[in-house]
Amino acid sequence: MRTEILREAEGLEGIAALYGMGSYFRGEASYRDIDLVIVVDCARADLLAKGHEIRRSFVNLGERLGVAFDLTILTPREFAEKPLRDMDALELLLTRPGN
Amino acid sequence: MNDNGSNSWGIAFSRISHLISVLGSHRNLTGVRRHDDFIFEADRTRQGDHLTIACMDEYSAGVEFVMKVLDAFPSVNVIYVGGNWNGYTEEALEFCKYRHIGIFRGAEIIPALFTDDFWNYDKLDADGNSTRGRGP
């Protein structure tokens, strides 16, 4: 599953970092969906379209894998705010140099 | 208004039902009605203006999420992200304030909807610092 998630993210431009969180990444046997935090580095004017592209891509991946993805899309500045309750539990899956 | 509908945004009826209760009992709102499962329309008694409120369930609402809501529902001027477990980023709050859109979590929405400029509503902690924009 992680391989497919990584492959999907690597195929999308603008993703500066990708993190996993929640029950799936804690290794729990039962999980409702797969929670991903995606840091997107693009111009504000492009953010909505980029978000649509990423969400659509993971909906398609979810349909292929038979799972649902719950995406939290943040800008680099938002991620730097540490807005999540469990920031320390995030699992880094992908980071792109220069982002 | 109390029917258990369905939506593709992953918003549970328990969340919607809670907001039905909050808005229905709010002393500054009248004519509260619901459509598209999680969108509410209401008129404010004191100000005489109209609100379109999106009931969401977002763990950490960022600018992209706000844009997504507004793209789907352009008339929305209040975004409720859910209970105290949920939140929104400072950047999302700035984005909303600039556009005169209120973004709230938990009980923030109750006092905010009494104020004329609800998008600027603020709540201070014991040290006098704003609690708005803080994550969950």
gemmi code that builds the backbone of each chain (N, CA, C; Angstrom):
import gemmi

chains = {
    "A": [
        ("MET", (0.826, -1.207, 0.000), (0.000, 0.000, 0.000), (0.867, 1.266, 0.000)),
        ("ARG", (1.905, 1.257, 0.850), (2.770, 2.452, 0.911), (3.449, 2.705, -0.424)),
        ("THR", (3.805, 1.630, -1.106), (4.454, 1.778, -2.402), (3.530, 2.485, -3.386)),
        ("GLU", (2.271, 2.083, -3.374), (1.307, 2.701, -4.290), (1.070, 4.171, -3.925)),
        ("ILE", (1.003, 4.443, -2.633), (0.793, 5.829, -2.180), (1.970, 6.699, -2.625)),
        ("LEU", (3.157, 6.187, -2.413), (4.360, 6.940, -2.792), (4.415, 7.170, -4.299)),
        ("ARG", (4.116, 6.121, -5.030), (4.167, 6.223, -6.493), (3.174, 7.294, -6.973)),
        ("GLU", (1.994, 7.305, -6.363), (0.976, 8.289, -6.742), (1.464, 9.707, -6.451)),
        ("ALA", (2.019, 9.884, -5.264), (2.479, 11.224, -4.868), (3.649, 11.680, -5.727)),
        ("GLU", (4.546, 10.761, -6.027), (5.715, 11.125, -6.826), (5.324, 11.551, -8.244)),
        ("GLY", (4.172, 11.084, -8.689), (3.702, 11.439, -10.028), (3.000, 12.787, -10.092)),
        ("LEU", (2.858, 13.427, -8.935), (2.151, 14.707, -8.884), (3.123, 15.841, -8.602)),
        ("GLU", (3.078, 16.858, -9.406), (3.944, 18.018, -9.178), (3.369, 18.877, -8.059)),
        ("GLY", (4.247, 19.553, -7.372), (3.807, 20.512, -6.359), (3.759, 19.963, -4.952)),
        ("ILE", (3.915, 18.648, -4.817), (3.899, 18.074, -3.470), (5.288, 18.218, -2.862)),
        ("ALA", (5.370, 19.032, -1.805), (6.652, 19.255, -1.138), (6.935, 18.169, -0.119)),
        ("ALA", (5.898, 17.662, 0.501), (6.080, 16.598, 1.490), (4.774, 15.829, 1.648)),
        ("LEU", (4.927, 14.586, 2.040), (3.775, 13.717, 2.248), (3.969, 12.975, 3.567)),
        ("TYR", (2.951, 13.012, 4.402), (3.010, 12.342, 5.705), (1.802, 11.423, 5.854)),
        ("GLY", (1.985, 10.360, 6.589), (0.886, 9.499, 6.965), (0.563, 9.697, 8.433)),
        ("MET", (-0.689, 9.500, 8.780), (-1.069, 9.562, 10.192), (-2.302, 8.685, 10.393)),
        ("GLY", (-2.654, 8.488, 11.625), (-3.873, 7.749, 11.928), (-3.649, 6.258, 12.076)),
        ("SER", (-4.758, 5.549, 12.159), (-4.721, 4.133, 12.545), (-3.934, 3.258, 11.562)),
        ("TYR", (-4.033, 3.544, 10.275), (-3.294, 2.699, 9.320), (-1.790, 2.790, 9.570)),
        ("PHE", (-1.304, 3.997, 9.794), (0.138, 4.178, 9.972), (0.602, 3.819, 11.386)),
        ("ARG", (-0.343, 3.640, 12.284), (0.014, 3.113, 13.603), (0.062, 1.591, 13.574)),
        ("GLY", (-0.288, 1.030, 12.420), (-0.221, -0.415, 12.254), (-1.415, -1.151, 12.822)),
        ("GLU", (-2.498, -0.432, 13.061), (-3.682, -1.087, 13.606), (-4.343, -1.946, 12.535)),
        ("ALA", (-4.868, -3.079, 12.946), (-5.458, -4.024, 11.993), (-6.724, -3.455, 11.359)),
        ("SER", (-7.428, -2.653, 12.104), (-8.696, -2.106, 11.610), (-8.570, -0.600, 11.404)),
        ("TYR", (-8.931, -0.152, 10.231), (-8.912, 1.285, 9.954), (-10.023, 1.599, 8.968)),
        ("ARG", (-10.624, 2.802, 9.150), (-11.748, 3.188, 8.300), (-11.250, 3.768, 6.982)),
        ("ASP", (-10.178, 4.570, 7.087), (-9.589, 5.167, 5.890), (-8.105, 5.417, 6.150)),
        ("ILE", (-7.426, 5.901, 5.159), (-5.994, 6.182, 5.287), (-5.804, 7.692, 5.280)),
        ("ASP", (-5.249, 8.196, 6.369), (-5.097, 9.643, 6.532), (-3.728, 10.097, 6.025)),
        ("LEU", (-3.759, 11.067, 5.132), (-2.512, 11.621, 4.590), (-2.502, 13.134, 4.780)),
        ("VAL", (-1.350, 13.652, 5.127), (-1.147, 15.101, 5.168), (-0.225, 15.443, 4.005)),
        ("ILE", (-0.688, 16.317, 3.134), (0.072, 16.647, 1.929), (0.422, 18.130, 1.956)),
        ("VAL", (1.705, 18.417, 1.916), (2.165, 19.808, 1.896), (2.389, 20.188, 0.442)),
        ("VAL", (1.635, 21.185, 0.012), (1.664, 21.595, -1.394), (2.319, 22.960, -1.514)),
        ("ASP", (3.332, 23.016, -2.335), (4.057, 24.276, -2.540), (3.767, 24.774, -3.947)),
        ("CYS", (2.847, 25.721, -4.047), (2.528, 26.301, -5.352), (1.987, 27.701, -5.127)),
        ("ALA", (1.794, 28.433, -6.187), (1.239, 29.778, -6.068), (-0.183, 29.697, -5.542)),
        ("ARG", (-0.582, 30.705, -4.751), (-1.930, 30.726, -4.187), (-2.985, 30.576, -5.298)),
        ("ALA", (-2.728, 31.202, -6.427), (-3.699, 31.159, -7.532), (-3.878, 29.752, -8.089)),
        ("ASP", (-2.892, 28.900, -7.865), (-2.959, 27.536, -8.400), (-3.404, 26.516, -7.359)),
        ("LEU", (-3.602, 26.963, -6.126), (-3.817, 26.020, -5.027), (-5.101, 25.202, -5.180)),
        ("LEU", (-6.187, 25.852, -5.581), (-7.446, 25.117, -5.722), (-7.330, 24.037, -6.788)),
        ("ALA", (-6.790, 24.415, -7.939), (-6.650, 23.442, -9.032), (-5.706, 22.308, -8.637)),
        ("LYS", (-4.624, 22.673, -7.941), (-3.674, 21.643, -7.503), (-4.341, 20.710, -6.493)),
        ("GLY", (-5.126, 21.288, -5.598), (-5.847, 20.468, -4.629), (-6.813, 19.509, -5.310)),
        ("HIS", (-7.528, 20.010, -6.299), (-8.466, 19.156, -7.058), (-7.703, 17.994, -7.704)),
        ("GLU", (-6.574, 18.331, -8.294), (-5.782, 17.301, -8.996), (-5.322, 16.214, -8.014)),
        ("ILE", (-4.840, 16.645, -6.868), (-4.345, 15.682, -5.872), (-5.495, 14.842, -5.319)),
        ("ARG", (-6.593, 15.496, -4.983), (-7.735, 14.759, -4.423), (-8.280, 13.748, -5.435)),
        ("ARG", (-8.388, 14.186, -6.695), (-8.898, 13.301, -7.740), (-7.959, 12.099, -7.912)),
        ("SER", (-6.679, 12.360, -7.865), (-5.691, 11.306, -8.031), (-5.813, 10.251, -6.925)),
        ("PHE", (-6.015, 10.721, -5.677), (-6.116, 9.765, -4.576), (-7.485, 9.090, -4.507)),
        ("VAL", (-8.508, 9.732, -5.045), (-9.800, 9.036, -5.170), (-9.633, 7.870, -6.138)),
        ("ASN", (-8.954, 8.131, -7.253), (-8.732, 7.071, -8.239), (-7.882, 5.943, -7.657)),
        ("LEU", (-6.840, 6.311, -6.930), (-5.999, 5.288, -6.302), (-6.821, 4.480, -5.297)),
        ("GLY", (-7.635, 5.178, -4.527), (-8.467, 4.493, -3.540), (-9.422, 3.495, -4.185)),
        ("GLU", (-9.962, 3.877, -5.330), (-10.874, 2.965, -6.038), (-10.122, 1.736, -6.538)),
        ("ARG", (-8.881, 1.956, -6.962), (-8.088, 0.805, -7.431), (-7.716, -0.130, -6.289)),
        ("LEU", (-7.455, 0.460, -5.112), (-6.980, -0.339, -3.979), (-8.102, -0.779, -3.044)),
        ("GLY", (-9.289, -0.196, -3.240), (-10.404, -0.562, -2.364), (-10.305, 0.058, -0.982)),
        ("VAL", (-9.712, 1.243, -0.915), (-9.623, 1.960, 0.363), (-10.022, 3.424, 0.124)),
        ("ALA", (-10.308, 4.107, 1.207), (-10.611, 5.541, 1.102), (-9.458, 6.329, 1.707)),
        ("PHE", (-9.112, 7.426, 1.076), (-8.073, 8.311, 1.606), (-8.720, 9.572, 2.156)),
        ("ASP", (-8.244, 10.001, 3.300), (-8.696, 11.263, 3.886), (-7.501, 12.214, 3.835)),
        ("LEU", (-7.596, 13.223, 2.984), (-6.458, 14.107, 2.749), (-6.583, 15.420, 3.504)),
        ("THR", (-5.502, 15.823, 4.130), (-5.381, 17.173, 4.680), (-4.307, 17.866, 3.857)),
        ("ILE", (-4.717, 18.869, 3.102), (-3.775, 19.568, 2.226), (-3.411, 20.905, 2.855)),
        ("LEU", (-2.135, 21.129, 3.040), (-1.655, 22.336, 3.713), (-0.565, 22.996, 2.887)),
        ("THR", (-0.455, 24.309, 3.022), (0.676, 25.011, 2.426), (1.886, 24.836, 3.352)),
        ("PRO", (3.091, 25.122, 2.864), (4.266, 25.022, 3.740), (4.131, 25.893, 4.995)),
        ("ARG", (3.570, 27.094, 4.816), (3.397, 27.971, 5.989), (2.416, 27.370, 6.991)),
        ("GLU", (1.347, 26.791, 6.480), (0.371, 26.156, 7.374), (0.996, 24.980, 8.109)),
        ("PHE", (1.756, 24.180, 7.382), (2.383, 23.029, 8.032), (3.360, 23.488, 9.114)),
        ("ALA", (4.058, 24.587, 8.848), (5.013, 25.120, 9.827), (4.327, 25.605, 11.103)),
        ("GLU", (3.030, 25.916, 11.005), (2.254, 26.314, 12.195), (2.049, 25.140, 13.146)),
        ("LYS", (2.326, 23.937, 12.674), (2.050, 22.704, 13.425), (0.570, 22.655, 13.846)),
        ("PRO", (-0.316, 22.641, 12.871), (-1.741, 22.760, 13.196), (-2.422, 21.474, 13.658)),
        ("LEU", (-1.725, 20.351, 13.585), (-2.368, 19.090, 13.928), (-2.102, 18.728, 15.378)),
        ("ARG", (-3.073, 18.118, 15.983), (-2.952, 17.724, 17.385), (-1.795, 16.741, 17.581)),
        ("ASP", (-1.614, 15.866, 16.596), (-0.618, 14.800, 16.755), (0.522, 14.946, 15.733)),
        ("MET", (1.111, 16.135, 15.692), (2.219, 16.386, 14.752), (3.364, 15.398, 14.970)),
        ("ASP", (3.616, 15.056, 16.226), (4.741, 14.178, 16.538), (4.533, 12.756, 16.017)),
        ("ALA", (3.290, 12.428, 15.744), (2.985, 11.062, 15.296), (2.988, 10.940, 13.778)),
        ("LEU", (3.230, 12.048, 13.089), (3.236, 11.984, 11.629), (4.402, 11.127, 11.140)),
        ("GLU", (4.132, 10.352, 10.127), (5.194, 9.534, 9.533), (5.560, 10.133, 8.178)),
        ("LEU", (6.790, 10.561, 8.059), (7.229, 11.159, 6.800), (7.337, 10.077, 5.728)),
        ("LEU", (6.636, 10.277, 4.632), (6.667, 9.309, 3.533), (7.463, 9.823, 2.346)),
        ("LEU", (7.402, 11.145, 2.167), (8.074, 11.713, 0.991), (8.417, 13.170, 1.257)),
        ("THR", (9.601, 13.544, 0.900), (9.954, 14.958, 0.901), (10.780, 15.224, -0.335)),
        ("ARG", (10.563, 16.398, -0.888), (11.272, 16.702, -2.128), (12.311, 17.773, -1.868)),
        ("PRO", (13.538, 17.534, -2.211), (14.590, 18.535, -2.019), (14.229, 19.827, -2.737)),
        ("GLY", (14.505, 20.933, -2.070), (14.229, 22.223, -2.679), (12.877, 22.748, -2.303)),
        ("ASN", (12.021, 21.891, -1.732), (10.705, 22.336, -1.307), (10.704, 22.586, 0.190)),
    ],
    "B": [
        ("MET", (-36.069, 19.371, 8.127), (-34.675, 19.762, 8.290), (-33.884, 18.724, 9.057)),
        ("ASN", (-34.583, 17.823, 9.748), (-33.871, 16.864, 10.595), (-33.626, 15.515, 9.931)),
        ("ASP", (-33.889, 15.436, 8.629), (-33.710, 14.164, 7.949), (-32.237, 13.789, 7.854)),
        ("ASN", (-31.968, 12.503, 7.938), (-30.627, 11.983, 7.777), (-30.374, 11.759, 6.296)),
        ("GLY", (-29.734, 12.713, 5.634), (-29.455, 12.594, 4.210), (-28.112, 11.937, 3.969)),
        ("SER", (-27.508, 12.234, 2.841), (-26.178, 11.700, 2.574), (-25.387, 12.740, 1.798)),
        ("ASN", (-24.082, 12.630, 1.851), (-23.236, 13.567, 1.121), (-21.930, 12.887, 0.767)),
        ("SER", (-21.222, 13.471, -0.173), (-19.959, 12.887, -0.632), (-18.767, 13.570, 0.034)),
        ("TRP", (-19.026, 14.380, 1.050), (-17.957, 15.112, 1.725), (-17.531, 14.433, 3.019)),
        ("GLY", (-18.119, 13.295, 3.314), (-17.733, 12.564, 4.517), (-18.195, 13.202, 5.810)),
        ("ILE", (-19.271, 13.961, 5.735), (-19.769, 14.639, 6.930), (-20.868, 13.783, 7.551)),
        ("ALA", (-20.606, 13.326, 8.748), (-21.538, 12.434, 9.430), (-22.789, 13.196, 9.862)),
        ("PHE", (-23.898, 12.479, 9.908), (-25.138, 13.136, 10.313), (-25.075, 13.625, 11.754)),
        ("SER", (-24.280, 12.976, 12.575), (-24.153, 13.438, 13.967), (-23.608, 14.864, 14.004)),
        ("ARG", (-22.689, 15.173, 13.123), (-22.124, 16.523, 13.044), (-23.196, 17.515, 12.576)),
        ("ILE", (-23.923, 17.113, 11.549), (-24.982, 17.970, 11.005), (-26.086, 18.165, 12.044)),
        ("SER", (-26.420, 17.089, 12.700), (-27.486, 17.133, 13.703), (-27.117, 18.082, 14.840)),
        ("HIS", (-25.851, 18.063, 15.222), (-25.402, 18.979, 16.283), (-25.587, 20.429, 15.846)),
        ("LEU", (-25.216, 20.715, 14.596), (-25.347, 22.099, 14.124), (-26.822, 22.484, 13.951)),
        ("ILE", (-27.649, 21.539, 13.579), (-29.094, 21.818, 13.526), (-29.561, 22.324, 14.885)),
        ("SER", (-29.086, 21.659, 15.913), (-29.480, 22.041, 17.273), (-28.928, 23.411, 17.646)),
        ("VAL", (-27.659, 23.647, 17.332), (-27.014, 24.928, 17.667), (-27.700, 26.085, 16.944)),
        ("LEU", (-27.910, 25.931, 15.649), (-28.494, 27.028, 14.867), (-29.973, 27.215, 15.198)),
        ("GLY", (-30.660, 26.098, 15.410), (-32.087, 26.162, 15.695), (-32.404, 26.855, 17.006)),
        ("SER", (-31.451, 26.812, 17.931), (-31.693, 27.425, 19.238), (-30.968, 28.771, 19.399)),
        ("HIS", (-30.295, 29.223, 18.332), (-29.538, 30.478, 18.421), (-30.505, 31.659, 18.460)),
        ("ARG", (-30.310, 32.545, 19.431), (-31.278, 33.620, 19.647), (-31.178, 34.746, 18.614)),
        ("ASN", (-30.144, 34.720, 17.771), (-30.032, 35.772, 16.746), (-30.349, 35.243, 15.349)),
        ("LEU", (-30.810, 34.015, 15.257), (-31.101, 33.424, 13.943), (-32.580, 33.098, 13.812)),
        ("THR", (-33.066, 33.268, 12.614), (-34.449, 32.907, 12.342), (-34.524, 32.273, 10.946)),
        ("GLY", (-35.552, 31.492, 10.732), (-35.758, 30.879, 9.415), (-34.645, 29.940, 9.000)),
        ("VAL", (-34.108, 29.199, 9.940), (-33.004, 28.283, 9.614), (-33.528, 27.121, 8.769)),
        ("ARG", (-32.888, 26.896, 7.649), (-33.275, 25.779, 6.789), (-32.021, 25.141, 6.193)),
        ("ARG", (-32.170, 23.906, 5.758), (-31.003, 23.119, 5.336), (-31.217, 22.582, 3.929)),
        ("HIS", (-30.133, 22.568, 3.136), (-30.190, 21.954, 1.802), (-28.845, 21.338, 1.477)),
        ("ASP", (-28.803, 20.561, 0.441), (-27.564, 19.849, 0.053), (-26.956, 19.107, 1.240)),
        ("ASP", (-27.780, 18.670, 2.130), (-27.441, 17.866, 3.299), (-26.713, 18.639, 4.396)),
        ("PHE", (-25.745, 19.509, 4.022), (-24.931, 20.129, 5.076), (-24.798, 21.651, 4.930)),
        ("ILE", (-25.625, 22.236, 4.086), (-25.618, 23.691, 3.933), (-26.878, 24.267, 4.596)),
        ("PHE", (-26.670, 25.293, 5.407), (-27.786, 25.920, 6.115), (-27.944, 27.368, 5.640)),
        ("GLU", (-29.192, 27.783, 5.554), (-29.499, 29.184, 5.282), (-30.178, 29.731, 6.530)),
        ("ALA", (-29.844, 30.953, 6.895), (-30.463, 31.553, 8.083), (-30.420, 33.071, 7.954)),
        ("ASP", (-31.386, 33.715, 8.597), (-31.406, 35.176, 8.662), (-31.061, 35.595, 10.085)),
        ("ARG", (-30.343, 36.712, 10.199), (-29.993, 37.205, 11.539), (-30.998, 38.281, 11.945)),
        ("THR", (-31.518, 38.148, 13.136), (-32.560, 39.047, 13.621), (-32.027, 40.455, 13.827)),
        ("ARG", (-30.917, 40.560, 14.563), (-30.401, 41.879, 14.939), (-29.845, 42.644, 13.745)),
        ("GLN", (-29.084, 41.974, 12.891), (-28.418, 42.650, 11.772), (-29.288, 42.685, 10.513)),
        ("GLY", (-30.252, 41.769, 10.422), (-31.102, 41.704, 9.240), (-30.379, 41.192, 8.007)),
        ("ASP", (-29.267, 40.519, 8.205), (-28.543, 39.979, 7.036), (-28.788, 38.472, 6.904)),
        ("HIS", (-28.179, 37.896, 5.903), (-28.421, 36.487, 5.593), (-27.108, 35.703, 5.651)),
        ("LEU", (-27.176, 34.526, 6.233), (-25.996, 33.672, 6.322), (-26.216, 32.373, 5.556)),
        ("THR", (-25.160, 31.938, 4.885), (-25.144, 30.593, 4.304), (-24.000, 29.847, 4.985)),
        ("ILE", (-24.353, 28.818, 5.714), (-23.414, 28.161, 6.626), (-23.112, 26.749, 6.134)),
        ("ALA", (-21.834, 26.445, 5.968), (-21.424, 25.097, 5.563), (-20.995, 24.327, 6.808)),
        ("CYS", (-21.644, 23.210, 7.028), (-21.280, 22.339, 8.148), (-20.264, 21.315, 7.647)),
        ("MET", (-19.037, 21.425, 8.111), (-18.000, 20.525, 7.646), (-17.487, 19.674, 8.815)),
        ("ASP", (-16.605, 18.760, 8.497), (-15.958, 17.952, 9.539), (-14.509, 17.799, 9.116)),
        ("GLU", (-13.712, 18.819, 9.429), (-12.342, 18.871, 8.914), (-11.361, 18.966, 10.070)),
        ("TYR", (-10.447, 18.031, 10.111), (-9.484, 17.952, 11.214), (-8.623, 19.199, 11.287)),
        ("SER", (-8.119, 19.635, 10.157), (-7.323, 20.863, 10.125), (-7.597, 21.555, 8.790)),
        ("ALA", (-8.492, 22.512, 8.810), (-8.898, 23.167, 7.573), (-7.866, 24.213, 7.164)),
        ("GLY", (-7.289, 24.025, 6.011), (-6.334, 24.982, 5.474), (-6.969, 25.816, 4.372)),
        ("VAL", (-6.159, 26.658, 3.762), (-6.657, 27.534, 2.695), (-7.240, 26.711, 1.543)),
        ("GLU", (-6.573, 25.649, 1.187), (-7.050, 24.829, 0.063), (-8.438, 24.295, 0.353)),
        ("PHE", (-8.661, 23.886, 1.592), (-9.978, 23.348, 1.955), (-11.038, 24.453, 1.868)),
        ("VAL", (-10.716, 25.637, 2.367), (-11.663, 26.758, 2.298), (-11.994, 27.058, 0.838)),
        ("MET", (-10.958, 27.078, -0.006), (-11.187, 27.323, -1.437), (-12.112, 26.268, -2.030)),
        ("LYS", (-11.905, 25.037, -1.611), (-12.724, 23.930, -2.123), (-14.192, 24.113, -1.734)),
        ("VAL", (-14.439, 24.509, -0.499), (-15.811, 24.736, -0.042), (-16.450, 25.876, -0.845)),
        ("LEU", (-15.695, 26.973, -1.003), (-16.240, 28.145, -1.699), (-16.432, 27.887, -3.190)),
        ("ASP", (-15.597, 27.024, -3.737), (-15.743, 26.667, -5.144), (-17.040, 25.876, -5.349)),
        ("ALA", (-17.345, 25.009, -4.402), (-18.557, 24.188, -4.508), (-19.808, 24.968, -4.118)),
        ("PHE", (-19.665, 25.876, -3.146), (-20.808, 26.639, -2.634), (-20.412, 28.110, -2.521)),
        ("PRO", (-20.468, 28.844, -3.624), (-19.943, 30.225, -3.642), (-20.648, 31.183, -2.684)),
        ("SER", (-21.876, 30.893, -2.304), (-22.589, 31.833, -1.428), (-22.275, 31.633, 0.050)),
        ("VAL", (-21.502, 30.622, 0.379), (-21.197, 30.351, 1.790), (-20.427, 31.523, 2.405)),
        ("ASN", (-20.897, 31.997, 3.559), (-20.134, 33.025, 4.280), (-19.827, 32.629, 5.723)),
        ("VAL", (-20.177, 31.390, 6.077), (-19.768, 30.835, 7.371), (-19.362, 29.380, 7.150)),
        ("ILE", (-18.175, 29.029, 7.624), (-17.714, 27.640, 7.547), (-17.510, 27.136, 8.974)),
        ("TYR", (-18.249, 26.101, 9.291), (-18.125, 25.473, 10.611), (-17.326, 24.183, 10.400)),
        ("VAL", (-16.137, 24.090, 10.983), (-15.262, 22.951, 10.684), (-15.527, 21.745, 11.576)),
        ("GLY", (-16.357, 21.935, 12.597), (-16.687, 20.812, 13.473), (-16.393, 21.133, 14.921)),
        ("GLY", (-16.283, 20.104, 15.706), (-16.112, 20.273, 17.148), (-14.710, 20.695, 17.536)),
        ("ASN", (-14.460, 20.686, 18.828), (-13.178, 21.180, 19.341), (-11.992, 20.322, 18.931)),
        ("TRP", (-12.257, 19.104, 18.514), (-11.166, 18.251, 18.038), (-10.636, 18.772, 16.697)),
        ("ASN", (-11.483, 19.454, 15.956), (-11.109, 19.976, 14.644), (-10.556, 21.401, 14.774)),
        ("GLY", (-10.045, 21.924, 13.686), (-9.498, 23.276, 13.738), (-9.252, 23.833, 12.358)),
        ("TYR", (-8.600, 24.971, 12.318), (-8.275, 25.619, 11.055), (-6.953, 26.342, 11.243)),
        ("THR", (-6.283, 26.592, 10.164), (-4.963, 27.208, 10.251), (-5.085, 28.738, 10.315)),
        ("GLU", (-4.009, 29.364, 10.733), (-3.986, 30.832, 10.761), (-4.135, 31.394, 9.351)),
        ("GLU", (-3.526, 30.716, 8.395), (-3.610, 31.180, 7.009), (-5.048, 31.092, 6.504)),
        ("ALA", (-5.749, 30.040, 6.894), (-7.158, 29.910, 6.499), (-7.994, 31.003, 7.164)),
        ("LEU", (-7.683, 31.290, 8.410), (-8.412, 32.347, 9.119), (-8.186, 33.702, 8.444)),
        ("GLU", (-6.952, 34.008, 8.097), (-6.645, 35.268, 7.397), (-7.390, 35.343, 6.069)),
        ("PHE", (-7.338, 34.241, 5.344), (-7.995, 34.159, 4.033), (-9.484, 34.453, 4.178)),
        ("CYS", (-10.089, 33.858, 5.195), (-11.537, 34.037, 5.423), (-11.848, 35.463, 5.876)),
        ("LYS", (-11.056, 35.991, 6.794), (-11.320, 37.350, 7.286), (-11.310, 38.353, 6.147)),
        ("TYR", (-10.349, 38.208, 5.265), (-10.209, 39.129, 4.144), (-11.457, 39.114, 3.271)),
        ("ARG", (-12.097, 37.958, 3.194), (-13.289, 37.806, 2.347), (-14.592, 37.909, 3.133)),
        ("HIS", (-14.487, 38.310, 4.404), (-15.666, 38.453, 5.269), (-16.420, 37.136, 5.402)),
        ("ILE", (-15.654, 36.082, 5.561), (-16.217, 34.750, 5.779), (-15.829, 34.322, 7.195)),
        ("GLY", (-16.803, 33.852, 7.933), (-16.514, 33.362, 9.278), (-16.085, 31.911, 9.226)),
        ("ILE", (-15.031, 31.561, 9.952), (-14.634, 30.152, 10.059), (-14.531, 29.843, 11.551)),
        ("PHE", (-15.226, 28.806, 11.972), (-15.345, 28.528, 13.404), (-15.252, 27.033, 13.685)),
        ("ARG", (-14.869, 26.759, 14.921), (-14.917, 25.383, 15.411), (-15.589, 25.395, 16.771)),
        ("GLY", (-16.179, 24.269, 17.115), (-16.802, 24.128, 18.426), (-17.796, 25.243, 18.712)),
        ("ALA", (-17.725, 25.727, 19.939), (-18.716, 26.712, 20.392), (-18.425, 28.124, 19.905)),
        ("GLU", (-17.324, 28.339, 19.191), (-17.003, 29.695, 18.706), (-18.158, 30.308, 17.921)),
        ("ILE", (-18.870, 29.452, 17.204), (-19.892, 29.954, 16.291), (-21.036, 30.641, 17.027)),
        ("ILE", (-21.280, 30.281, 18.259), (-22.447, 30.822, 18.979), (-22.282, 32.319, 19.268)),
        ("PRO", (-21.245, 32.742, 20.002), (-21.100, 34.186, 20.226), (-20.786, 34.948, 18.939)),
        ("ALA", (-20.062, 34.305, 18.010), (-19.672, 35.006, 16.779), (-20.884, 35.477, 15.994)),
        ("LEU", (-21.916, 34.669, 15.955), (-23.074, 35.011, 15.126), (-23.951, 36.099, 15.747)),
        ("PHE", (-23.579, 36.560, 16.934), (-24.239, 37.738, 17.501), (-23.559, 39.025, 17.031)),
        ("THR", (-22.301, 38.917, 16.585), (-21.531, 40.123, 16.264), (-21.771, 40.566, 14.822)),
        ("ASP", (-21.721, 41.884, 14.609), (-21.958, 42.412, 13.257), (-20.950, 41.825, 12.266)),
        ("ASP", (-19.664, 41.978, 12.612), (-18.607, 41.461, 11.728), (-18.130, 40.102, 12.268)),
        ("PHE", (-18.964, 39.107, 12.078), (-18.721, 37.773, 12.649), (-17.394, 37.173, 12.195)),
        ("TRP", (-16.921, 37.587, 11.018), (-15.657, 37.045, 10.500), (-14.471, 37.519, 11.338)),
        ("ASN", (-14.635, 38.607, 12.043), (-13.569, 39.127, 12.902), (-13.712, 38.693, 14.355)),
        ("TYR", (-14.683, 37.861, 14.654), (-14.910, 37.439, 16.041), (-13.609, 36.932, 16.660)),
        ("ASP", (-13.384, 37.322, 17.886), (-12.174, 36.867, 18.578), (-12.525, 36.424, 19.982)),
        ("LYS", (-11.721, 35.527, 20.485), (-11.891, 35.044, 21.858), (-10.516, 35.029, 22.500)),
        ("LEU", (-10.416, 35.637, 23.653), (-9.126, 35.732, 24.327), (-9.012, 34.685, 25.427)),
        ("ASP", (-7.786, 34.215, 25.615), (-7.564, 33.287, 26.722), (-7.275, 34.081, 28.002)),
        ("ALA", (-6.937, 33.386, 29.065), (-6.741, 34.032, 30.363), (-5.613, 35.059, 30.338)),
        ("ASP", (-4.677, 34.894, 29.408), (-3.550, 35.834, 29.314), (-3.823, 36.963, 28.317)),
        ("GLY", (-5.011, 36.991, 27.781), (-5.367, 38.061, 26.848), (-4.939, 37.800, 25.418)),
        ("ASN", (-4.523, 36.564, 25.141), (-4.123, 36.228, 23.774), (-5.295, 35.621, 22.995)),
        ("SER", (-5.324, 35.889, 21.724), (-6.382, 35.327, 20.890), (-6.267, 33.811, 20.820)),
        ("THR", (-7.402, 33.162, 20.901), (-7.411, 31.706, 20.733), (-7.789, 31.324, 19.310)),
        ("ARG", (-8.120, 32.314, 18.496), (-8.513, 31.986, 17.124), (-7.294, 31.542, 16.324)),
        ("GLY", (-7.566, 30.676, 15.389), (-6.494, 30.234, 14.513), (-5.641, 29.128, 15.100)),
        ("ARG", (-5.840, 28.835, 16.353), (-5.074, 27.741, 16.936), (-5.592, 26.416, 16.404)),
        ("GLY", (-4.684, 25.531, 16.191), (-5.074, 24.210, 15.713), (-5.752, 23.437, 16.809)),
        ("PRO", (-6.139, 22.191, 16.500), (-6.835, 21.377, 17.504), (-5.936, 21.030, 18.684)),
    ],
}
model = gemmi.Model(1)
for chain_id, residues in chains.items():
    chain = gemmi.Chain(chain_id)
    for i, (resn, *xyz) in enumerate(residues, 1):
        res = gemmi.Residue()
        res.name, res.seqid = resn, gemmi.SeqId(i, " ")
        for name, pos in zip(("N", "CA", "C"), xyz):
            atom = gemmi.Atom()
            atom.name, atom.element = name, gemmi.Element(name[0])
            atom.pos, atom.b_iso = gemmi.Position(*pos), 0.0
            res.add_atom(atom)
        chain.add_residue(res)
    model.add_chain(chain)
structure = gemmi.Structure()
structure.add_model(model)
structure.setup_entities()
